[in-house]
Amino acid sequence: MTARVTYRRRGSYGIDAPYGPALIAVVFVAELALAIISGRVLNFLAALFVLAILGLYLHATLRGKFLLWAKLLDDLGLRGDERILDMGCGRGAVLLLAAQYLTTGRAVGVDLWRSVDQSGNSAEATRRNAVAEGVADRVELHTADMMSLPFPDDDFDLVVSSLAIHNISRRAGREKAIDEAVRVLRPGGRLMIADVRGTRQYEGRLVQIGMRDVSRRRLGWRFWTPLPIVTATKPERQMRDGSINR
Ligand SMILES: C[S@@+](CC[C@H](N)C(=O)[O-])C[C@H]1O[C@@H](n2cnc3c(N)ncnc32)[C@H](O)[C@@H]1O
């Protein structure tokens, strides 16, 4: 097994859904102005509350999600020779953490690089981060839609996705992304999806298409909400003679 990996980062990973915190900041300024003009304690408390929400959001996106994923990846006991896919990798928060566990393996990221979903999002920014983290030799990036992955069946040992699938607006599209994740996973391979919403749907779909050990749980308060995660394993293939094909 590879050495324990730290969540501390050298790269620059942007802010998730940057219009959200920008809007919260505007509300804070408005509340503060109102409090100063009115001199009312209640308005000051309201401004403080909004500031706390903003702080929690920034903590989650700049630090909390790295802490969560470092622990999740640590617990997997990776050997180092795995092929890992990150669907909607963005600037590489999870992709590059995962790459640190690899020696001969590969961490493959797929994204459409939408800056509405993450500030400064681009393949180039992710490449720079891979160099900064010292894992560029183990990382591959593809510009592709996670509803139509450019990989053969059974290609990956582990598929992860962080805060990405909910960005697909249609339910059928999110299901397609789940189906694609399962298609490219090898029998016996593992799937981990953390997302701010939609995880009940992912869980239901995974059960429906026959994934094994499907479970949904919450990851605690390192994120601005106790972030739900869905995990599952792809069943081994049963051969006609009853043997298991790994
Ligand atoms: C909030 S960011 C999260 C990025 C990264 N996983 C992380 O945790 O930092 C969501 C990402 O999903 C990507 N994305 C959204 N829809 C996508 C799609 N249909 N196919 C591939 N990537 C997509 C966005 O471009 C963005 O990089």
The ligand as an ORCA input file, in Angstrom:
! r2SCAN-3c Opt
* xyz 0 1
  C     -18.672     21.944     -8.556
  S     -17.535     21.406     -9.765
  C     -16.712     20.091     -8.872
  C     -15.373     19.786     -9.451
  C     -14.566     18.747     -8.679
  N     -15.164     17.440     -8.778
  C     -14.383     19.154     -7.244
  O     -14.903     18.486     -6.344
  O     -13.707     20.161     -7.004
  C     -18.567     20.468    -10.907
  C     -17.822     20.029    -12.163
  O     -18.675     19.228    -12.997
  C     -18.394     19.561    -14.348
  N     -19.525     19.142    -15.189
  C     -20.803     19.589    -15.150
  N     -21.562     18.924    -16.043
  C     -20.731     18.008    -16.648
  C     -20.924     17.002    -17.641
  N     -22.127     16.798    -18.189
  N     -19.867     16.250    -18.004
  C     -18.641     16.445    -17.455
  N     -18.402     17.369    -16.501
  C     -19.438     18.145    -16.103
  C     -18.164     21.060    -14.319
  O     -17.498     21.532    -15.462
  C     -17.352     21.195    -13.036
  O     -15.980     21.068    -13.270
*
